[in-house]
Amino acid sequence: MTELEIINLRISATWGPVGHMPDRFFAAPSLAHAAAMGVEPDLSFLPAGAYAEDAIDLCYVKDTGRAIAALQLAERLNHRTYNVATGRATTNGEIVAAIRRAVPDARIELPTGRAASADYLDITRLTTDTGYRATWDLERATADYIGWFRAGHER
């Protein structure tokens, strides 16, 4: 037996600079990229399309990194598995609204109707054991990510 302690991290949908673009599982990175470039988003890579009501636990990469660091630096962890997320579901409609506040002329329209599950991860363990709280709200994260794309970065 080894003295190596293994902690499992269940990481939510993370978006932001240097992430997957396009991401096969959610629309947010492609929506931000399209707005930054002044084009309509191509979401054809998503198996079920993208609808305004679709929701996922969307965590900005800078918060994801902070949460992972907090877990690595904690003096004591009380569990073997932690969810790294925001602890709330964000809809594509909320993302589009935040994009439009950052880029008023963004050419993004999503259909309504079908809503996939609105899953989110419980971050009680993470918060209790490390004090972590997400600090990048959707508006701030969206503006930061669009700025990163506009600065000439792609991935």
C-alpha positions in Angstrom: 0.0 0.0 0.0 1.2 3.5 -0.8 0.8 6.7 1.2 -0.4 8.5 -1.9 -3.8 10.1 -1.4 -6.0 10.2 -4.5 -8.7 12.8 -4.8 -11.2 12.6 -7.7 -12.4 15.9 -9.3 -15.7 15.9 -11.3 -15.2 19.0 -13.4 -18.2 20.7 -14.9 -18.5 22.4 -18.4 -15.5 24.7 -18.3 -15.3 27.5 -20.9 -12.8 30.3 -21.5 -9.4 31.0 -22.9 -7.4 28.0 -24.2 -10.4 25.7 -24.0 -11.9 23.4 -26.6 -13.3 25.3 -29.5 -15.7 24.1 -30.7 -16.7 22.1 -27.7 -18.7 19.0 -28.7 -20.8 19.1 -25.6 -22.1 22.7 -25.2 -22.5 25.8 -27.2 -21.0 28.6 -25.0 -17.4 28.7 -26.5 -18.7 28.8 -30.1 -21.3 31.5 -29.2 -18.7 33.7 -27.6 -16.3 33.2 -30.6 -18.9 34.0 -33.1 -19.8 37.2 -31.3 -16.2 38.3 -31.1 -15.6 37.6 -34.8 -18.9 39.3 -35.8 -20.3 36.2 -37.5 -23.2 33.8 -36.9 -22.3 30.8 -34.9 -22.0 27.4 -36.5 -23.4 24.9 -34.0 -23.7 22.1 -36.5 -21.2 20.0 -34.5 -23.6 19.7 -31.5 -25.4 16.3 -31.8 -28.8 17.7 -30.7 -28.4 21.3 -31.7 -28.6 24.2 -29.2 -31.8 25.7 -27.8 -32.2 28.7 -25.6 -33.5 26.6 -22.7 -30.7 24.1 -22.7 -28.7 24.5 -19.5 -25.5 23.1 -18.0 -23.3 23.9 -15.0 -21.0 26.4 -16.8 -17.8 27.3 -15.0 -15.4 29.9 -16.3 -11.9 28.5 -16.6 -10.4 31.0 -14.1 -12.8 29.7 -11.5 -12.2 26.1 -12.4 -8.4 26.7 -11.9 -9.0 28.5 -8.6 -11.1 25.6 -7.3 -8.5 23.0 -8.4 -5.8 25.0 -6.7 -7.8 25.3 -3.5 -8.3 21.5 -3.4 -4.5 21.0 -4.0 -3.5 23.4 -1.3 -6.1 22.5 1.3 -4.5 21.3 4.6 -7.2 18.7 5.0 -9.8 17.3 2.7 -12.7 15.3 4.2 -13.8 13.5 1.0 -12.3 11.6 -1.9 -14.5 13.2 -4.6 -15.3 16.8 -5.2 -17.4 18.6 -7.8 -15.6 21.6 -9.4 -18.3 23.8 -10.8 -20.5 26.8 -10.0 -23.3 24.8 -8.4 -26.0 26.3 -10.7 -27.3 25.6 -14.2 -26.8 28.3 -16.8 -29.1 28.4 -19.9 -28.0 29.1 -23.4 -30.5 32.0 -23.3 -28.6 33.5 -20.4 -25.3 33.1 -22.3 -26.8 34.9 -25.4 -28.1 37.7 -23.2 -24.7 38.2 -21.6 -23.1 38.2 -25.1 -25.5 40.8 -26.3 -24.6 43.0 -23.4 -20.9 42.7 -24.4 -21.5 42.8 -28.1 -24.9 44.5 -28.8 -24.9 43.7 -32.5 -24.0 40.0 -32.0 -25.7 37.9 -34.7 -26.9 35.1 -32.4 -30.4 33.6 -32.4 -31.3 30.3 -30.8 -34.5 28.4 -31.2 -36.8 27.8 -28.2 -38.7 24.6 -27.5 -36.7 21.6 -26.5 -34.8 21.8 -23.3 -32.2 19.2 -22.4 -31.6 18.5 -18.8 -30.7 21.5 -16.6 -28.0 19.7 -14.7 -25.7 21.3 -12.2 -23.2 19.9 -9.7 -23.5 20.2 -5.9 -20.4 22.1 -4.7 -21.1 21.8 -1.0 -18.0 19.7 -0.3 -15.8 22.0 -2.3 -17.1 25.1 -0.5 -17.1 23.6 3.0 -13.5 22.1 2.7 -11.8 25.0 0.8 -14.0 28.1 1.1 -14.3 28.2 -2.7 -16.9 30.4 -4.3 -17.1 31.2 -8.0 -16.0 34.8 -8.6 -16.5 35.1 -12.4 -20.2 35.7 -13.0 -21.6 35.1 -16.4 -21.4 38.8 -17.5 -17.8 39.3 -16.5 -16.7 35.9 -17.9 -18.4 36.5 -21.2 -16.8 39.9 -21.6 -13.4 38.5 -20.7 -13.6 35.6 -23.1 -14.8 37.8 -26.0 -11.9 40.2 -25.3 -9.5 37.2 -25.4 -10.8 36.2 -28.8 -10.7 39.8 -30.1 -7.1 40.0 -29.0 -6.3 37.5 -31.7 -6.3 34.2 -29.7 -8.1 31.2 -31.1 -7.2 28.4 -28.7 
